[in-house]
Amino acid sequence: MINLLFKGATLFSLRASQSVFNFLILVLFTNILADAPLADLLLLLSLITVGARFAVFGLDVVLLKSYSSGAEPAAVFSSTLTGFLLLWCTLALALVFTPFDLLSPLAVLWLFLASLQVFQSSTLLALSRQGAGFLTGGALSSGLVLASLLACLALNIRIDLELFIAINIVVLAANLLVAQWLIFQSTGLPDRPKLALVKQLAPSTFIAAFTNLLLYTSSHIPLWFLVAFASDTAVVNYGVAFRFTVALGMVLEVSRALILPRFAQSLHQKTLPEAEPTIRQISTLAALVTAALSLLVLQFSDLIFGEIFNRAGQPVFWVAFWLLASQSLLAALGPGHMALRVGGQHTLAFGLSLGSTLALGAAMFALYPVNGPSGIAFAVFSTTLGFGLTHLALVKHHFNILTSFTLRPRHGA
């Protein structure tokens, strides 16, 4: 348990540093941009976040399953990287000619590098190099972006959306080199790509990719909904609260990084009952820490949102309240959705993601006319509750374990 706490604390520190860097970047932009360009920035960041998760084409799940089954690391890496690049060639052509103004060729390059960052980080996490995965998955790049922006301020260089995109491109290119070096430390030089392995990965890759799309889109749909129907001020109020509260999801990400390789390996070795107490202990710690941080944020919400972010505190408070409650709920229930996907239940996971996305859409249309942005946030909480409980029950049904919060883990742990 002590080793687990030490490892979790180390990963939490890395992920927390990324959140702090992103927090400071957001503070900077909320204080130098008007609502209209700030709304564009929040929308573009949302598109990059969702796009990067989709454009890794589900290979994050495939990598985890492949490495946990004992496959040769160099062969898996070279084959999955080849598949990733081939799929991206097609996607890049489609994105370059999109009529959407924010997706300029430079923004598409940013999206590619962000997707490659997810791919490389997923490789390191699947190889149980969680520290390296968190470092190159955002901690390093966010810190460098922040340093670059502060340097621009010091040199009186005007910061706008185009400069921000260019900075991210340069930083992610540097991050790519560091991540690749760390991967080579674990896998050695890549083998010649094995076409048979690429074909074998393809079926699960495509359904995993569209599940990723639904899963990450659902968390950003509320912002897009407000872009379509609300004022720039409402978009920024929700966007600031959303990006701040999602940063507290760092605890959830750390718990998943600790749970999922353990789950995948135990599933392959048929030792899930023995792994269940540790899985539930991790979820319990994650839930307690997330809830404590959420209460701290709510206690100082006027200072955080009213003073630091220069937003009126009350319109943002209830948005933050329901979004923080959603984060705490996900941490308490554990990564049931990813457990189903790693366990081979791809079609079921896709169907549940689709159902949850449709339910969120219906809830937003019902609640927004009455409650505005806070109604949107409550719609997120209510669908998160149904989503999490359903996955918890299905993991119990398919694998006979629970992944959730508990003060008394089963099997005598």
C-alpha positions in Angstrom: 0.0 0.0 0.0 2.9 2.4 0.8 4.4 1.7 -2.6 1.0 2.4 -4.2 0.6 5.7 -2.3 4.2 6.8 -3.3 3.6 6.0 -7.0 0.2 7.7 -6.9 1.7 10.8 -5.3 4.4 11.0 -7.9 2.0 10.7 -10.7 -0.4 13.2 -9.0 2.5 15.7 -8.7 3.2 15.4 -12.5 -0.4 15.7 -13.4 -1.0 18.5 -10.9 1.9 20.4 -12.5 0.2 20.2 -15.9 -3.1 21.4 -14.3 -1.3 24.4 -12.7 0.3 25.3 -16.0 -3.0 25.1 -17.8 -4.6 27.1 -15.0 -2.1 29.9 -15.4 -2.5 29.9 -19.2 -6.2 30.3 -18.8 -5.8 33.1 -16.2 -3.5 34.9 -18.6 -6.0 34.7 -21.5 -9.0 35.6 -19.5 -7.3 38.8 -18.4 -5.9 39.9 -21.8 -8.6 38.9 -24.3 -12.2 40.2 -24.8 -15.1 37.7 -24.6 -15.4 37.2 -28.4 -11.7 36.1 -29.1 -11.7 34.2 -25.7 -14.8 32.3 -26.8 -13.0 31.4 -30.0 -9.9 30.2 -28.1 -12.0 28.0 -25.7 -13.8 26.5 -28.7 -10.5 25.8 -30.5 -9.0 24.2 -27.3 -12.1 22.1 -27.0 -11.9 20.9 -30.7 -8.2 20.1 -30.2 -8.8 18.1 -27.1 -11.6 16.1 -28.6 -9.9 15.7 -32.0 -6.7 14.5 -30.5 -8.5 11.7 -28.6 -10.4 10.7 -31.7 -7.4 11.0 -34.0 -5.4 8.5 -32.0 -8.0 6.1 -33.5 -8.6 4.0 -30.4 -5.0 2.9 -30.4 -4.7 3.9 -26.7 -6.9 0.9 -25.9 -5.3 -1.4 -28.4 -1.8 -0.6 -27.0 -2.9 -1.3 -23.5 -4.3 -4.7 -24.5 -1.4 -5.6 -26.7 1.4 -4.9 -24.2 -0.5 -6.5 -21.3 -0.8 -9.8 -23.3 3.0 -10.0 -23.5 3.5 -9.1 -27.1 6.9 -8.0 -28.3 7.1 -4.2 -27.5 9.1 -3.2 -30.6 6.7 -5.0 -32.9 3.6 -3.6 -31.3 4.9 -0.1 -31.4 6.1 -0.1 -35.0 2.9 -1.7 -36.3 0.5 0.6 -34.3 2.5 3.7 -35.3 2.3 2.7 -38.9 -1.4 2.3 -38.6 -1.7 5.6 -36.9 0.2 7.5 -39.6 -1.7 5.8 -42.5 -5.0 6.7 -40.9 -3.8 10.3 -40.3 -3.0 10.8 -44.0 -6.6 10.4 -44.8 -7.8 12.5 -41.9 -5.4 15.3 -42.7 -6.7 15.6 -46.3 -10.2 15.8 -45.0 -9.4 18.4 -42.3 -7.3 20.7 -44.6 -10.3 21.2 -46.8 -12.9 21.7 -44.1 -14.9 24.9 -44.3 -14.6 25.5 -40.5 -12.6 28.7 -40.1 -10.8 27.8 -36.9 -9.3 24.7 -38.5 -6.6 26.4 -40.5 -3.7 24.3 -41.9 -1.6 25.3 -38.9 -4.4 24.3 -36.5 -4.5 20.9 -38.3 -0.8 20.5 -37.7 -1.4 21.3 -34.1 -4.1 18.7 -34.0 -1.8 16.1 -35.5 1.0 16.7 -33.0 -1.6 16.7 -30.1 -2.8 13.3 -31.4 0.7 12.0 -31.6 1.3 13.2 -28.1 -1.7 11.1 -27.0 -0.4 8.1 -28.9 3.1 8.3 -27.4 1.8 8.9 -23.9 -0.6 6.0 -24.3 2.4 3.8 -25.4 4.3 4.7 -22.2 1.3 4.2 -20.0 0.6 0.8 -21.5 4.3 -0.1 -20.9 3.7 0.8 -17.2 5.9 3.8 -17.5 3.3 6.0 -16.0 5.7 8.8 -14.9 7.1 9.2 -18.4 3.6 9.0 -19.8 2.3 11.8 -17.6 5.4 13.9 -18.3 5.1 13.7 -22.0 1.3 13.5 -22.0 1.0 17.2 -21.0 3.1 18.2 -18.1 6.2 19.1 -20.1 4.3 20.7 -23.0 2.0 22.8 -20.8 5.0 24.1 -18.9 6.8 25.1 -22.0 3.8 26.8 -23.5 3.3 28.8 -20.3 7.0 29.8 -20.3 6.8 30.9 -23.9 3.7 33.0 -23.3 5.4 34.7 -20.3 8.4 35.4 -22.4 6.2 37.0 -25.0 4.7 39.3 -22.3 8.1 40.2 -21.0 9.2 41.1 -24.6 6.0 43.1 -25.3 5.0 40.7 -28.1 1.3 40.8 -28.8 -0.4 37.4 -27.9 -3.2 36.3 -30.2 -4.7 33.0 -31.4 -2.2 32.6 -34.3 0.8 33.0 -32.0 -0.7 30.6 -29.5 -1.1 28.0 -32.2 2.5 28.5 -33.4 3.8 28.1 -29.9 1.9 24.9 -29.4 3.3 23.5 -32.6 6.9 24.2 -31.7 6.4 22.9 -28.1 4.7 19.7 -29.2 7.4 19.0 -31.8 10.0 19.1 -28.9 7.7 17.0 -26.8 7.6 14.4 -29.6 11.4 14.0 -29.5 11.5 13.5 -25.7 8.6 11.0 -25.7 10.2 9.0 -28.6 13.5 8.7 -26.7 11.6 7.5 -23.6 9.7 4.9 -25.7 13.0 3.6 -27.3 14.3 3.1 -23.8 11.5 0.6 -23.2 11.0 -1.0 -26.6 14.3 -0.6 -28.4 14.4 0.4 -32.0 11.2 -0.4 -33.8 11.0 -3.6 -35.9 9.8 -3.5 -39.5 6.0 -3.0 -39.3 4.1 -6.2 -39.5 1.2 -5.9 -41.9 -0.6 -8.9 -40.4 -0.5 -7.2 -37.0 -1.9 -4.0 -38.4 -4.8 -5.9 -40.1 -5.4 -7.7 -36.8 -5.6 -4.5 -34.9 -7.9 -2.7 -37.4 -11.3 -4.1 -36.3 -11.0 -3.2 -32.7 -9.2 0.1 -33.6 -12.1 1.5 -35.5 -14.8 0.9 -33.0 -12.4 2.1 -30.2 -11.9 5.3 -32.2 -15.6 6.1 -32.5 -16.1 5.2 -28.9 -13.3 7.7 -28.0 -15.1 10.2 -30.2 -18.4 9.8 -28.4 -16.7 9.7 -24.9 -14.7 12.9 -25.3 -17.3 14.7 -27.4 -20.0 14.2 -24.7 -17.9 16.2 -22.2 -17.5 19.1 -24.7 -21.0 19.1 -26.3 -22.3 21.5 -23.6 -19.7 24.1 -24.6 -20.6 23.7 -28.3 -24.3 23.9 -27.4 -23.7 27.3 -25.8 -21.6 28.5 -28.7 -24.6 27.8 -30.9 -27.3 29.2 -28.6 -25.8 31.6 -26.0 -23.9 34.8 -25.8 -20.1 35.0 -25.8 -20.2 35.8 -22.1 -22.2 32.7 -21.3 -19.8 30.6 -23.4 -16.8 32.0 -21.6 -18.4 31.6 -18.1 -19.1 27.9 -18.8 -15.8 27.4 -20.6 -13.7 28.8 -17.8 -15.6 26.7 -15.2 -15.3 23.6 -17.4 -11.6 23.9 -18.1 -10.9 24.6 -14.5 -13.0 21.7 -13.1 -11.7 19.3 -15.7 -8.2 20.1 -14.4 -9.3 18.5 -11.2 -9.8 15.4 -13.2 -6.1 14.9 -12.8 -6.9 12.6 -9.8 -9.1 10.5 -12.0 -6.4 10.3 -14.7 -3.9 9.1 -12.1 -6.3 6.5 -10.8 -6.9 5.2 -14.3 -3.2 5.1 -15.0 -2.8 2.9 -12.0 -5.9 0.7 -12.4 -6.0 -0.1 -16.1 -2.6 -1.7 -16.7 -3.3 -3.8 -13.5 -6.8 -4.7 -14.8 -5.5 -5.6 -18.3 -2.7 -7.8 -17.0 -4.9 -9.5 -14.3 -7.6 -10.2 -16.9 -5.0 -11.8 -19.2 -3.7 -13.9 -16.3 -7.2 -14.7 -15.0 -6.4 -13.2 -11.6 -9.0 -10.4 -11.4 -10.4 -11.4 -8.0 -7.0 -11.0 -6.5 -6.6 -7.5 -8.1 -10.0 -6.2 -7.1 -9.1 -5.0 -3.6 -6.2 -2.9 -4.9 -8.4 -1.5 -7.7 -11.0 -0.4 -5.2 -8.5 1.1 -2.9 -7.2 3.3 -5.7 -10.8 4.4 -6.6 -11.4 5.2 -2.9 -8.3 7.4 -2.6 -9.2 9.1 -5.9 -12.8 9.8 -4.8 -11.7 11.2 -1.4 -9.0 13.5 -2.9 -11.3 14.7 -5.7 -14.1 15.5 -3.3 -11.8 17.3 -0.9 -10.4 19.4 -3.8 -13.9 20.1 -5.1 -15.0 21.4 -1.7 -11.9 23.6 -1.5 -12.7 25.1 -4.9 -16.3 25.8 -4.0 -15.3 27.4 -0.7 -13.1 29.9 -2.6 -15.1 30.2 -5.7 -15.6 33.9 -5.4 -11.9 34.4 -5.3 -11.1 31.9 -8.0 -13.7 32.9 -10.6 -14.5 36.4 -9.6 -11.0 37.8 -8.9 -8.5 35.5 -10.6 -10.5 34.8 -13.8 -12.3 38.1 -13.9 -15.7 36.4 -14.2 -18.8 37.2 -12.1 -18.7 34.6 -9.3 -22.4 33.7 -9.0 -23.2 32.7 -12.7 -20.1 30.4 -12.6 -20.7 28.9 -9.1 -23.5 26.4 -10.0 -21.8 25.5 -13.2 -18.7 24.6 -11.3 -20.7 22.9 -8.5 -22.3 20.4 -10.9 -19.2 19.8 -12.9 -17.1 19.2 -9.8 -19.8 16.8 -8.5 -19.5 14.9 -11.9 -15.7 14.6 -11.4 -16.1 13.3 -7.9 -18.7 10.8 -9.0 -16.5 9.4 -11.8 -13.6 9.0 -9.4 -15.8 7.2 -6.9 -17.2 4.7 -9.4 -13.9 3.9 -11.0 -13.0 3.5 -14.7 -15.8 1.0 -15.6 -16.1 2.2 -19.1 -12.4 1.7 -19.9 -12.5 -1.7 -18.1 -15.2 -2.8 -20.5 -13.2 -1.7 -23.5 -10.0 -3.3 -22.3 -12.0 -6.4 -21.5 -13.1 -6.8 -25.1 -16.7 -5.4 -24.7 -16.1 -2.8 -27.5 -19.6 -2.9 -29.0 -21.3 -2.6 -25.6 -19.0 0.3 -24.6 -19.8 2.1 -27.9 -23.5 1.6 -27.5 -23.4 3.0 -24.0 -21.4 6.0 -25.1 -23.9 6.7 -27.9 -26.8 6.4 -25.5 -25.2 8.6 -22.9 -24.4 11.3 -25.6 -28.0 11.3 -26.8 -29.3 11.4 -23.3 -27.1 14.4 -22.6 -28.4 16.2 -25.7 -32.0 15.7 -24.6 -31.3 16.8 -21.1 -29.6 20.0 -22.3 -32.5 20.9 -24.6 -34.9 20.4 -21.7 -32.9 22.2 -19.0 -31.2 25.1 -20.8 -34.4 27.2 -21.5 -35.2 27.2 -17.7 -31.8 27.2 -16.0 -29.3 28.4 -18.6 -25.7 27.3 -18.3 -26.2 25.9 -14.8 -29.0 23.7 -16.3 -26.4 22.5 -18.8 -24.0 21.6 -16.0 -26.8 19.7 -14.2 -27.5 17.8 -17.4 -23.8 16.7 -17.4 -24.1 15.5 -13.8 -27.3 13.6 -14.2 -26.1 11.7 -17.4 -22.7 11.1 -15.7 -24.5 9.4 -12.8 -26.4 7.1 -15.1 -23.4 6.5 -17.2 -21.1 5.6 -14.3 -23.6 3.4 -12.5 -24.4 1.4 -15.6 -20.8 0.7 -16.3 -20.2 -0.3 -12.7 -23.0 -2.8 -12.9 -21.8 -4.2 -16.3 -18.2 -4.6 -15.0 -19.6 -6.6 -12.1 -21.7 -8.7 -14.6 -19.0 -9.4 -17.1 -15.9 -9.7 -14.8 -17.4 -10.3 -11.4 -15.5 -7.4 -9.8 -16.3 -3.9 -8.7 -14.1 -0.8 -9.4 -15.8 1.6 -7.1 -15.2 3.5 -3.9 -15.3 1.3 -0.8 -14.1 1.5 2.8 -14.1 -2.3 3.1 -12.7 -4.0 0.0 -13.8 -7.5 -0.7 -11.7 -10.6 -0.5 -10.3 -9.7 2.9 -8.0 -6.9 1.6 
